Amino acid sequence: MDRFVTGGSIGNRGGQVLIGPPAFLRETPESPIIPAMDALSDALRVLRLTGAVFLDAEFTAPWCVVSQSGHSASPVLSGGANIVFFHVLTEGRCKARLVSGGETLEFGAGDLVMLPRDDTHLLGSDLHLAPTLADNLVQPAADGELMRIEHGGGGEKTRFFCGFLRYDQRLCGPMLETLPRLLRVPLGGGPAAAWLTSLLQAGARETAAPRPGGETVLAKLSELLFVEALRRYIELLPEQQTGWLAGLRDRFVGRALALLHERPERDWTVEELAASVGLSRSSLAQRFTDFIGQPPMQYLTRWRLTIAAQRLISEKASLARIAEDSGYDSEAAFNRAFKRALGTTPAAWRRAGVAQR
């Protein structure tokens, strides 16, 4: 049986899909984090997150389900990689809490529930009820239809859309490690929400009736929703928050990250980077470390190795060429740095990556 994810109704099945880009994508909004979003875009491009499975589920009060992590029988979710799950409420409301404990969060229509580490969690109108194992509720998809869940006591209706992204913790740690294990991201209304709704409708149709290239389409739809959630999360972070995502919003650290991601091959020095963002060397070094948890040049070294890790899988370039492009004078030095950072040798990484393709 496929793994349950608290899926949801994707709007009206007969609704129209927006074909051209909406106005909000054709314009450049006035936002303090827009210049730094280049670093986020570059990170997502290099990290090549994959995923996107969509399910349609309807719950009626009273109801409570438990969604377990790491017990999926679905081949699309297998492979041992880490998973980010996100559930979008399209109708109604519910509560959510990790089974391991913590705060109970309340969600309404237009909210996104994100679980960056795919923790086992409770969802329901009343979390004090004995939970039903969600896996047992999934109805296999009929031809041209989505997998369905219909469950509850007949009261107030709640509907979900669900998607996931698969990632490698060794590469994506800086982006995700500062996120709470369970968080609410209000997607809001306006043009952005309308565009996202059209994407969800397209994703539902693609899942129900796969066509050539469908896996790529679904991955991109899931990634777009994930990026929008990260953008909203960044905007709502408190001023004192630190971490990679918070650093994107900072005027100086965000600009430094953008420059490092724009020109990772450049022989940067802290002095040059500081001059480019308008700070002294010592001020940038301290500010960058406070947000990111490591000095700028150490971050750059790790990012170059991340790029190298993906090139080892996606390209046929020699180890010597990738080592040189990553700033190493010898293949031996590259091997040592790579193993220190990622726990395995470049050659072993390439073999494992190719075998999984």
Secondary structure, 3 states (H helix, E strand, C coil): CCCCCCCCCCCCCCCCCCCCCCHHHHCCCCCCCCCCHHHHHHHHHHHCCEECCCCEEEEECCCEEEECCCCCCCHHHCCCCEEEEEEEEEECEEEEEECCCCCCEEEECCEEEEECCCCCEEEECCCCCCCEEHHHHCECCCCCCCCEEEEECCCCEEEEEEEEEEECHHHHHHHHCCCCCCEEEECCCCHHHHHHHHHHHHHHHHHHCCCCCHHHHHHHHHHHHHHHHHHHHHHHCCCCCCCHHHHHHCHHHHHHHHHHHHCCCCCCCHHHHHHHHCCCHHHHHHHHHHHHCCCHHHHHHHHHHHHHHHHHHHCCCCHHHHHHHCCCCCHHHHHHHHHHHHCCCHHHHHHHHHHHC
